[in-house]
Amino acid sequence: MNIYFERLKEFWESKGYKDATKFAHDLGYNRGENILRLARSENNEPGMMILGDIMKKFPDFDIYFLLTGEKKNNKYQLPAEKIESVNANIEFYSCPECRPRVKKIQDQEAEIAKLKDELLEVYRSQAKKETHSEDSASHGEDTKRIKAG
């Protein structure tokens, strides 16, 4: 039997679930196949989407135990706002339909950053011209005063 399946089974049983189907259903899956596929082969591993869904539903889920089989007594707990942020990102990036949109947003954010840099450069250049122009005008008035004096 797959070690990840065994560890997940231990977790869902500790939460009162009798089988993988009910556990998977409460995670938002239509059937238990997403969890049961782990039991089919020693080489199958849980995907990021499943791990994200488990962590979102059960903030106390010990992913360290799932991966290593060791329970940590001093498990680090993220502050609630960080957990929400992580959960939102996991959900956002794990959605297959979202990936092209995420890529488009990232490309647009990169373009915006580039345009901001170009705009900043234009402002700096303009400021240098104005400073140089003021210095020249000031220098010209000083020269007139010297000649007139």
JOZINOR-V473292 format. One record per backbone hydrogen bond with DSSP energy under -1.0 kcal/mol. CO is the residue of the C=O (numbers start at 1). NH is the residue of the N-H. If there is no record, write none. Layout:
# JOZINOR-V473292
co:nh
CO:NH
CO:NH
This chain:
# JOZINOR-V473292
co:nh
2:6
3:7
4:8
5:9
6:10
7:11
8:12
9:13
10:14
12:17
13:16
19:23
20:24
21:25
22:26
23:27
24:29
25:28
32:35
32:36
33:37
35:38
36:39
47:51
48:52
49:53
50:54
51:55
52:56
53:57
54:58
58:61
61:63
62:66
63:67
64:68
65:69
79:83
80:84
81:85
82:86
83:87
84:88
85:89
86:90
87:91
88:92
89:93
90:94
95:98
95:99
98:102
99:103
100:104
101:105
102:106
103:107
104:108
105:109
106:110
107:111
108:112
109:113
110:114
111:115
112:116
113:117
114:118
115:119
116:120
117:121
118:122
119:123
120:124
121:125
122:126
123:127
124:128
125:129
126:130
127:131
128:132
129:133
130:134
131:135
132:136
133:137
134:138
135:139
136:140
137:141
138:142
139:143
140:144
141:145
142:146
143:147
144:148
145:149
